[in-house]
Amino acid sequence: MAGSSLEVDVREQNGVLVVRFSGRLDWATYMRAQDVLLDHATKELFGVVVELDELVTESPALLVLFDVVWLSAARWPGISMSIVVSDHQLRSTLESRGLPRHIPLYSTTTAAVAAVVRLKHEDRVDAPLPTCRCLPHVAERITERACERWGVQSMLDVAPQVAVELVSHIEDDSPLSLLLRMRGNKLSVAVRTTARFDLKQWHTMRHNVASIAVCNFTMGETPAGGGRHVIWALLDVPADSRRPPSYLPETAVFTRQA
């Protein structure tokens, strides 16, 4: 990303997204910087590492940008974000002002990348959905198979119905994608879409999910760049409900996408 006073270089290093900011961060470039970080964070590599040595900020208050993105990425998709600062003076300034507040600081990119907790590929499902009336059924079946594969039998009566609820109430002319994640004792059911909910729709959706979920849950929305958003529900999985995962081969749920 290039601008009049800010440059952003993005590369992948050992499965981790490394974003280097250079130039000047000011109030005019704040939103562009936030959007590019959110866009890349929701592409879901193992984590995001941000290099700041070449960045000059108009005001230390602007560094809250990284807290905002860190919070969004931590809630969904649940990936880590860290900052690399090798310049001692800049590091001292950051630490003395307490900004960013939550993000781990490292002196080298190598150390930051090495500290990223890597998740197994099998812990995630990304499935484009067909643009037809069978969409809720397809979302339900994909979620059922994921619960069986991950060994969370207790979620078989919950997660698939949450998936049906989400895709049934999102009005979007563009194809939807179903995103499932299993991390620790948290199972997330999410949909990537260009649609937006108003407050009334959010209230209705939360009420409907609450009537399905017999476990603790949270819901939210994460910007995903390009006018897209991820609408997600994060479900608690009871610790005593886990069993060894199934290793049955995955079968195709549908063979044609309109």
N, C-alpha and C positions, 0 to 999 in steps of 0.2 A: 504494500500500500504506500502510495506516494502522496504527499501534500506539500503545501507551500513551506511548512516548517517542521514536518514530522515524517519520518521514514520508518516503515515496519518491514522487517525481513523475516520470513517464516521458513523453517526447515525441519526435517525430521531427523532425530538422532536416537537410534536404538529403540524405536517405537514411541519415543516421547516427542511432543511438539515443542520446538524451541523458537521463541519469538524474540527478536532483537529490536528494541526501540532505539532510534537515534534522532537527534534534532531536538525540537522544542515542543513540549507538551503545554498547551495553553487552553483557555476556555473555548477557543474556536475548534481545536482538534480533539477535545476530550471525548465527544460522542463517537467520532470516527474510530478512535483508539479502542473505546469500549466495545463497539460493534464488531471490530475485527477479532478481538479476543474472545468474545462470546461465540462468534461464528466458528472459530477454530476449536474452542473448548467442547462444543457440542458435536464435533466430528469424532470425538471419543478415541483418541489414541490413549495410551496408558496415563498420560499426565501432560501438564503444560508447564514449561520453564520459561520465565521471562527475564531477558538480559537488559539491565538498565544503565550500565556504565556510560553509554553514549547519549543518555537522555538528560535534557535540561528542563526543569519544570518552572513555569511562571510563578506557581505558588505551591507550597507543600500540601495544601488542602486538596490539590488535584490528584494526589496519590491515593485518595480514597477510591479512585477508579479501580485499582487492583483488588481492593476489598470487595467491591461490588461484584466483580467478575468471579472472585474466589468463592463468594457466598452462593452465587448462581450455580457454578460448576460443582460445588460441594453438595448442594441439594439435589441437582440432577445435571449431568449423569453420574455424579458421585466421584469424579476424578479429582486428583490433587493438582495444586498449583503452587509454584515456588518462584522465588526471585533470586537472581544472581547479581551481586554487587561486589566487585573486586576492589573498587576504589575506596580506600579507608575513610577519606573525608566524607564521601557520599554515604557510606554505610553508617558512620557516626551520626550524620544528620538524620538519616532515616530512624535510627534507633532512639535518638534523643527526642524526636517528635512523635514517636509511636505510630508512624505511618509507613507502610501499611500495617494495620493492627494485627492481622491474623496469619499472614503468609510467612512460611519459613524462609529465612535468608541464607544464601550460600555464597561462598567466595569464588567458586568455580562452577562452570556448567557441568563438568564431569561429575562433581560431587552431587549436584542437584539431580541430574539424570539418574545416578546410581541409587538415590534415596527413594525414587518413585516405586510404589508398591504395584507390582504387575498382576493384572487379573488374567485368568484363563480365558481363551477365546470362547470356550464352551459356556461361560457365564453370561452370554449375551445372545440375543436374537434380534436381527434386523430384517423385517419382512415387508416388502411392498404389498399392498392390498389391492384386490381387483376392484374396478369401478363398476360394480353391479350390485344387485339386491342381495347376493349371497355374502356380501362383505362382513356383516356381523358373525355369520356362521364360520367364515374362514378365520376371523380374528379369534373366535372362541376356540376353534380346534388347534390353532397354532399355540395358544396359551396353555391349553390342556397338555399338549405334547411337551412343552417346555417344563411344566410343573412335574410331569412324570420323569423327565430326563434328569431334573435337578433333585429329585427325591423329596419334594415338599408336598406330600399327599394331602396335608391339611388345607392347602391352598386350592385344591382342585374344584371346590365349590365356591371359591371366592374370586380368584384372579381371572378366570375365563369370563365370568359375568361382568367384572369391572371392565375388561376389554370390550365386551359387547356394549356396555353403557357408553364408553368413550366414543367408539366409532359410530354408534347409532345417533349420537347427538351433535356430531361435528359436521356442519354443512360446508363442504368444500368441493368445488368443481375440479380441483387438482387431485391426483392420486394421493392417498394417505400411505404412511408407513407405520407399522406396528413395531414398537421397540420394547423389548423385555430385558430386564437386567436382574441378576441374582448376585448380591454382594453381602456376604456375612449373613445376618438374619433379616435382611431387607430385600423384598421383591418389588420391583417397580414395573408398572404397566403404563406405557406411554404411547402417544401418537404424534408423529410429526405432520404438521399441517400449516396451511396459510390462513386458516380461519382464526378469528378472535372471538372470545366470549365477552359479553357484557356482564355487569354485576349480577343481573337477574339470572342469566344462564349459569354463571358460576355457582350461585346459591342452589339452583335446581340440581346441578351436577353433583355438588358435594352432598346434598340431601340424598340423592339416589345412590351414590356410592356408599354412604353411611348405612343405608338400608341393606346393602349387600355384604359389606365387610363386617365380619365378626371379630376383627382384630383392630389394633390401633393403626391409623393410617394418616398420611398427610397428602395434600394435593397442591399443585402449583403449575407455573408456566415459565419456561425458559426460552428466551430468544435464541434462534438458531441461524440467523443471518439470511439474507436474500428474501426478506419478508416472511420467513417461516418461523414457526414456534413449535415447541414441544410441550404438550399438555400431558402431565404425568400424575400418577397416583402411586405413592410409596407405601407398601404394606409390610407390617411387622409379621415375621414368620416365627411361630412359637418354637422355642429351642428344643422341646421334647418331641416335635413332630417330624424331625428329619429322619430319613432313612437313606441307605446307600443309593446313589443315583442309578438310573437305568442307562444301559449302554446299548439299547436296541437301536438299530439304524433308523435314521429319520426318514419318513416317507413324505412325498410331495403332498401338500394339502390341496393344491389346485394346479392345473396344468395350463390354464389359459387366462390371460389378463386382457380385459376389454380396453 
